[in-house]
């Protein structure tokens, strides 16, 4: 009976260690982007025909914001996503296309624009990454259109110093019930 108990205990201990190792490996993989040693392509996501906007002003009624240290100086910057849309009973009255903008507001109020695009039948989601390994946080943008899904990562180094990399971009089937993005 005692040898069976030892074997069962050892098996339980090994499976627990294996589960921890797997969890650490999954967490580690999910935090890194493997570009195969090649720098991710950078893009300019500012449409010059869309004038810079400020959330809450002149029809830019949809807004989300977050505070994060994007420069690594221990001072949080404010990141703002806004869309030009009318509000009806506290909810956005989405049209078939909206202009969207994302900007970073420094401590002194200076704004640096990261994104300014009109999305036809699409949405834009913004998230802020956690800074890792001494690196500052980054802005993650998820652009969902009926025929394309894109994920961008923006680095902010201070006023006017914005770099945007394409992390994922895929053409998707625009037909069927799951084709169109769901508006927030």
C-alpha positions as CSV (number, residue, x, y, z in Angstrom):
1,X,0.0,0.0,0.0
2,X,2.8,2.4,0.9
3,X,4.6,2.0,-2.5
4,X,1.4,2.8,-4.3
5,X,0.8,5.9,-2.2
6,X,4.4,7.1,-3.0
7,X,3.9,6.5,-6.7
8,X,0.6,8.3,-6.7
9,X,2.1,11.2,-4.7
10,X,5.1,11.4,-7.1
11,X,2.7,11.3,-10.2
12,X,0.6,14.1,-8.7
13,X,3.7,16.2,-7.9
14,X,5.1,15.7,-11.4
15,X,1.7,16.6,-13.1
16,X,1.5,19.7,-10.9
17,X,5.0,20.7,-12.0
18,X,4.2,20.0,-15.6
19,X,1.1,22.1,-15.4
20,X,3.1,25.0,-13.8
21,X,5.7,24.7,-16.5
22,X,3.1,24.7,-19.2
23,X,1.3,27.8,-17.7
24,X,4.6,29.6,-17.5
25,X,5.4,28.7,-21.1
26,X,2.0,29.9,-22.3
27,X,2.3,33.1,-20.3
28,X,5.7,33.7,-21.7
29,X,4.7,33.1,-25.3
30,X,1.6,35.3,-25.0
31,X,3.7,38.3,-24.0
32,X,6.2,38.1,-26.9
33,X,5.6,38.9,-30.5
34,X,7.8,36.7,-32.7
35,X,8.7,38.6,-35.9
36,X,11.3,36.1,-36.9
37,X,14.1,38.6,-36.3
38,X,12.6,41.0,-38.9
39,X,11.3,44.4,-37.8
40,X,7.5,44.7,-38.0
41,X,6.4,47.0,-40.9
42,X,5.6,50.5,-39.7
43,X,2.6,52.4,-41.0
44,X,1.2,55.9,-41.0
45,X,-2.4,55.8,-39.7
46,X,-3.2,59.5,-40.1
47,X,-5.5,60.5,-42.9
48,X,-4.5,64.2,-43.5
49,X,-8.1,65.0,-44.7
50,X,-9.4,64.4,-41.2
51,X,-8.6,67.5,-39.0
52,X,-7.2,66.7,-35.5
53,X,-10.1,66.3,-33.0
54,X,-10.4,66.4,-29.3
55,X,-12.8,64.0,-27.6
56,X,-16.1,65.7,-26.6
57,X,-15.7,68.6,-28.9
58,X,-17.6,69.3,-32.2
59,X,-19.4,66.0,-32.5
60,X,-16.6,63.7,-31.3
61,X,-18.9,62.3,-28.7
62,X,-17.8,58.6,-28.4
63,X,-14.7,58.4,-26.2
64,X,-12.6,56.0,-24.2
65,X,-9.4,56.8,-22.4
66,X,-6.7,55.2,-20.3
67,X,-3.7,56.5,-18.3
68,X,-0.4,54.7,-18.7
69,X,3.3,55.4,-18.6
70,X,4.1,55.3,-22.3
71,X,7.6,56.9,-22.1
72,X,9.1,55.0,-19.2
73,X,9.5,58.2,-17.1
74,X,7.1,57.1,-14.3
75,X,4.6,59.8,-15.4
76,X,1.4,58.6,-16.9
77,X,0.2,59.9,-20.3
78,X,-3.5,59.9,-21.3
79,X,-4.5,57.8,-24.3
80,X,-7.8,58.7,-25.9
81,X,-9.9,57.0,-28.6
82,X,-12.7,59.0,-30.0
83,X,-15.3,58.7,-32.8
84,X,-17.4,61.4,-34.4
85,X,-21.0,60.1,-33.7
86,X,-24.2,61.5,-32.3
87,X,-25.4,60.1,-29.0
88,X,-28.9,59.0,-28.5
89,X,-30.1,58.2,-24.9
90,X,-26.5,57.8,-23.8
91,X,-25.6,55.4,-26.6
92,X,-23.8,56.0,-29.9
93,X,-26.1,56.2,-33.0
94,X,-23.6,54.6,-35.3
95,X,-23.8,55.5,-39.0
96,X,-22.5,53.3,-41.9
97,X,-19.1,55.0,-41.5
98,X,-17.4,57.0,-38.7
99,X,-14.1,58.9,-38.5
100,X,-12.1,57.6,-35.6
101,X,-9.1,59.1,-33.9
102,X,-6.6,58.1,-31.2
103,X,-4.2,60.5,-29.6
104,X,-1.8,60.7,-26.6
105,X,-2.0,63.6,-24.3
106,X,1.2,64.5,-22.4
107,X,1.3,65.9,-18.9
108,X,1.5,69.5,-20.4
109,X,-1.6,68.9,-22.6
110,X,0.3,68.4,-25.8
111,X,-1.5,66.0,-28.1
112,X,0.3,63.5,-30.5
113,X,-2.1,61.8,-32.9
114,X,-1.6,58.1,-33.5
115,X,-4.7,57.3,-35.7
116,X,-7.2,59.2,-37.8
117,X,-9.2,57.2,-40.2
118,X,-12.7,56.9,-41.5
119,X,-13.9,53.3,-41.1
120,X,-16.7,52.2,-43.4
121,X,-18.9,49.6,-41.5
122,X,-16.0,49.1,-39.1
123,X,-14.9,49.6,-35.5
124,X,-11.7,50.5,-33.7
125,X,-10.8,49.1,-30.3
126,X,-8.0,50.4,-28.2
127,X,-6.1,48.7,-25.4
128,X,-2.9,49.6,-23.5
129,X,-0.3,46.9,-23.0
130,X,1.5,46.4,-19.7
131,X,5.1,47.5,-19.8
132,X,7.4,44.5,-19.7
133,X,11.0,44.0,-18.9
134,X,11.6,47.7,-18.2
135,X,9.9,48.8,-21.4
136,X,7.1,51.3,-21.4
137,X,3.5,50.5,-22.1
138,X,2.3,50.6,-25.7
139,X,-1.0,51.3,-27.4
140,X,-2.7,48.4,-29.1
141,X,-5.3,49.2,-31.8
142,X,-7.6,46.5,-33.2
143,X,-9.3,47.6,-36.5
144,X,-12.2,45.5,-37.6
145,X,-13.6,46.0,-41.1
146,X,-16.0,43.7,-43.0
147,X,-13.1,42.5,-45.2
148,X,-10.0,43.0,-43.0
149,X,-8.8,42.6,-39.4
150,X,-5.7,44.5,-38.3
151,X,-3.8,44.8,-35.1
152,X,-1.4,47.7,-34.7
153,X,1.0,48.5,-31.9
154,X,2.0,52.1,-31.3
155,X,5.0,53.3,-29.3
156,X,5.1,56.8,-27.9
157,X,8.4,58.5,-27.0
158,X,7.1,61.9,-26.2
159,X,5.2,64.7,-28.0
160,X,5.4,64.1,-31.7
161,X,7.3,60.9,-31.4
162,X,4.9,58.1,-32.4
163,X,5.7,54.9,-34.3
164,X,3.1,52.4,-35.3
165,X,3.9,48.8,-36.3
166,X,1.6,46.3,-38.0
167,X,1.5,43.3,-35.8
168,X,-1.2,41.4,-37.6
169,X,-3.3,42.0,-40.8
170,X,-5.6,39.5,-42.5
171,X,-8.2,39.7,-45.2
172,X,-11.4,38.1,-43.9
173,X,-14.6,36.9,-45.7
174,X,-17.0,39.8,-45.8
175,X,-20.0,37.5,-46.2
176,X,-22.3,35.8,-43.7
177,X,-23.5,36.5,-40.2
178,X,-20.1,36.8,-38.6
179,X,-18.7,39.1,-41.2
180,X,-19.5,42.5,-39.9
181,X,-17.9,43.9,-36.7
182,X,-20.1,44.5,-33.7
183,X,-20.2,48.2,-32.8
184,X,-19.7,49.1,-29.1
